[in-house]
Amino acid sequence: MSASEIIEEIDKLPSEGQKEVFVFLAKKIITSGTGKAKPWLGKKLSFEEACDVVFRENHDLLRLLAK
């Protein structure tokens, strides 16, 4: 499954499900331990922008979701 397909599936979820996915992924990003401030942190992002950030910065997660 490609990132586009995963994003489409997430987009099909009800609002609460999308929020749950986003919160989970945001926590993974914030606690990744890189020590670098993320340029998008604290900015209001659209759902699509947030998905781009999440999947761009979480290659391992994407591989797991693609299985």
Secondary structure, DSSP 4 states (H G I P E B T S, - for coil): --HHHHHHHHHHS-HHHHHHHHHHHHHHHHTS---SPPTTTTS---HHHHHHHHHHH-HHHHHHHH-
